[in-house]
Structure formats: structure tokens, C-alpha cells
Amino acid sequence: MSSSNGTPSLSIKGVTSGYGVVTVLRDVSVDIAEGEIVAILGANGAGKSTLLKTIMGLLRPTSGAIEAHGVDITGNSPESITRRQVVLVPEGRQLFDSMTVRENLFLGGYTQPKSNRQEDLERVFELFPILKERLGQKASSLSGGQRQMVALGRALMARPSVLMLDEPSLGLAPLIIKETFETLEKLRASGVTILIVEQNVLLTLQMADRAYVLERGRVSMEGPADEIAKDPRVRKAYLGLDAGGAQTPPDPQVPTV
């Protein structure tokens, strides 16, 4: 899918980034078209989370450029990038446990006019009806699945056109993981562009349109998700399958995603 004018929803061009003197990403380029789900795969330490943090303005790239809908957002503040409707659901959800569900959700909409608040809440309730019953509860009292709903709902309060997710299934039961991925499909159907880093590689590749593989901070592979899933290197390293589809023991040299 592509936007009507051909401009990607998100474009990362030759980005190098890291933490102080430690370089993690090296000359990374990724394009995400409007309405796509794009997956970022790679072993632990490959730079997946660093890429999302750099896009979101939590880390400043040392070189390269990042554009949202054709507008340069390189090095902008997270608040400025959120106002551009690029929103991150961080790893571990990062809710404020002492605050209520309502307060956590309202934090996500701080860049939006207060007049939008009720309409945006109703949109969240359409996806997660149980949150309407839990509005007054402290976040600390929620189950893992409910916390994930709040984290996604908080992001949706910012009316994202591009939604980035860092390990959304982490620590969740299989049924909740399935429901989370179904929610992402609904969001894509509503026009939201999605960039996802996820440890459940098989499920992610089944959902995604395209995928990029990061190795040691560089893009080593990219293409349609179904083709990436068939690649022997991906099948062995990330899916635990040999070329014929049989299960293989994990390679001790390749950390799990």
C-alpha cells in the first residue's frame, strides 16, 4: 500500500545512532508506506529498540534523516513527534501504576485538544470495552492483558497515523497475544500505519506486509513478509525450522528475538 501522493508514512534514511560513544545502528534505511504493517526482526542487541527510540526522538541520530509524511523530524522532541501523530507503545507498557486507568489514558491525549477527549475515549472503548469498567482502578491492579490494553489505548488517544510497538506480546498469555494482534489488524484496517518489533516472529510475519532484519545494527534483509518467512536463514535463526519445515534445536550462536 502507498499513500495517494507516494510519500511514505515514515522514512528512515541512512540513520546511525546509539548511546553516547556506543554506536548501535549503522546506516539503517527503512520505508513504511501508508497503511502497511512493517516488522523489524533481529536477535537481542541487534538494534531494534534503538531504532524505535531514535525515530521517537528519545535518541538523537549522529547521521541520517527521519521523515514522517514527508516532513523532517530528525532529532525533534518526543512531544513534537507525537504531535506529528507518530506514537510509540514502549516495551513493558510503562504505565503509571499509582494512577488510574482514566489518568493513564488521558496522558496519551495530552497533545490533543481536551474537546477530543471523550470521542477518543469512546474509540478506545470500542476496541477494549473492559477498560470502561476499569476507568477508576489503579493501573497496578490490572492484569497483564489489561495493562497492554491501557498502553495501546493511551497511544490511540494521541490519534496516531503511525503506531510503533516494541515487543507488545512480552509477558502475555497466548490468548491475549492473539487478541492483541487482532487489534492491530483492526487498526491497520482503520488506516493506521504500524511498525512493530516483536519476539513472536512467526505470528508477526503472518500479519505483516513487509519485514526488515537487523543484524549488528545494519539491515541485512528486507522484503515481503511471506518471502522473509521462507528464507532459510530466517527459518533457522528465528523460527527454529530447517529448510524442509522440520523443527530444529536453536543455534547457540543466535540469540532468540
N, C-alpha and C positions, 0 to 999 in steps of 0.2 A: 504494500500500500504506500502511497505517497500523497503529499498534500497537493492541493489544486495548483499551486504555483511551483511545485517541485522542490521547495525548500524543506530540508529535514526538520523534524521537530527538535532534534538535538544532534549536534555535530561536534565531535571531539577531534581536533586536528593536530597531530604530532605532539601530543602532550607528554611532558616529562615532569614528574612530581615525586614528592617523598616527604620525609620528616627531617628537617634540618639538613645535616650533611649526608643523610642516608637517602639515596635515590631508589625509589621503588618502581615507578613507572618510567618507561623509556620509549619515547616517540610513539605513543599509542594514538591510533586513529579509529574512531567508531562513529558510524552514522545510523540514526534511528529515524525512520520515516513516520509520518503521522499515522496513528492507529496501529502501529506494529507492537508486538511483544518481542523484545530482543533479550537474549540471555547472555550473561558473562560467566564463562566457566573457567576453572583452573584449580590447581592444587592450593592447599593452605600456603599463604605467603606469596602467592603469585601477583597480588596487587589489586584484587577485585574490590575490596572495601576502600582501598586508597583511591581507586578510580571514582567511586561514588562520592567520596568525601571531597575530592578535587572538583568534580562537577558542581557540588553543592556549595562551594566556597569555604568549606571547613579547612581545606588545604589550598595553598596558592601554588600553581604550577610554575616551574622555573623556565619553561619554554612551551610553545604551542598555544593554541586558542580553543575556546569553547563557545559555541553559539547555540542559543535557544530561539527557534523560529527565525533564524537569520540575524539575530541581534547578538553582538559580542557580550558575553557575561564573564569573561575570563577574570578571575581574581575578585569578582564582586562579592559583597557580603551575603551570607545566607538569607538575610531578610530581603535583600534586593532580588535575589534569585527566586525566592518564594513568591515575591510579587510578580515575577515573570511566569508564575504558575508551573515552576519546576520544583517538585516536593520530594523529600526523602523520608521513607519509613526506615529508621536505623535498625541495625542488628540489636536484638534483645529488647525491642519495643521502646525502652527508655521512657516509661510513663512516670508521672509524679505520684508516688504511692500514697502520700498523705492528702492528696487532692481527690475530689470526687470525679466520677466519670464525666459529668457535665463540665466541670472545670478543665479537665484534660482535653475534652473535645473543643471547648471554646478557645483554648490556647492555639489550636491548629488554625483557627479562623482569624487570628489577630491581624492579618494583612487585608482582611475583607471588611467592608462596612458592616456595622452592627445590624443594619437593616436586613442583611442577608442571613443573619444567624439562624432564625427559625426555619427558613426554607432549606438551608444547608443541613440543619439537624434532621429535618424530615427525610432528606435524601439519604442520610446515614441510617436512619431507622428503617428505611425500605430495604437496605442491604442487611442490616443487623437489628431485627426487631427486639431482641432481648436487651439491647442497650437502653431502650426506652424505659424498661422496668428497673434498670440498674443506675439511672442517672444520679441518684443521691448517694450511691455507695462509694466508699473509698476504693481507689484503684488497687490497693493492697489486698482487698478481699476477693478479687476476681480470680477465676481460673485462668490457665494459660491461654485457652482458646478465646476467652472473653477479653483478655488483655490484648491479644492480637487484633480483635475486632476494634477495640478502642484506638489502637495505634493506627490502623487503617482509616478508621473514622476520623481521627484527628487530622490525618493527611488530607482527607477528602474535604474537610471544612475549608481548606485553602483553595478549593476549586482547581485542582491540578489539571493541566493539559498533558504534562509529563510526570508520571509517577515512578519513582525509583524505590526498589525494595532490596534490603540487604538481609539475606537469609530469613525470609518470612516464615519458613516452616520449623525453624530451630526450636527444639524442645516441645513440639506439639504432637499430639496423638495422631495416628494415621487418618482417622475420620475428620479431624479438624484441619489437617493438611489438605485433604480432598476438598473440603468446603472453602478453604482459603483460595485454592486455585480456581474453583468455580466462580468465586467472587471476582478474581482477576479477569476471568473470561467475560463476565458481565461488564466490568469496567471498560475493557477493550471494545466491547460491542457498543458502549455508550460514547466512544470516541476518545477515550484516554489512551495515550501512548505509554508503554510500560517498558522499563529497563530493570531487569531482575538478576541479582546474584543469589544463587540458591544451591544448597548442598544436595538436594534431591534432583540429580541430573536427569534421570530418565523421565520423571514427571515434567520437569521444566522443558525438556526438548520436545515432548509431546505437545506442549501448549504453545511454545514459542514459534515465531515466524522465522527468525534467524538467530544465529549464535556466533559469539566470538570466544576463542580460547586464549587465555593469557598464560604465558609461561615465563617465569622470572621477569615479570614486568613488561613483556612485549607480547603483541598479538602474534600468535603462531598459526592461527587457523581462523577462518571466518566463512560463513556461507549459510544457506538454508538449513534450518534446524534438523530436518529429516535427513539431509545429507551428512551433517556433522554427526548425527547419531549412528550413521552407518560406517563412519571412518574407523578402521581397525585400531588406531591409536587411542581414540576416544573410548571405544568399546572396552578396550583392555584397561585403560587407566582410570576411567570414571564410571563405567557401567559394570565392570567385573565380568565381562564377556569376552570369549575368544572370537575369532573371525567367523566361526560357524554358529555362534549364538550360545555356546555352552558356557556355563558359569566357570570362572577361573579364580584361583586364590588371588588375593590382592598382591600387587607388586610392592615389596617392602621399600622400593626406591621411590614410589609415587604416593605421596600423602593423599588421603581422601579429601574430596572437595568440601 
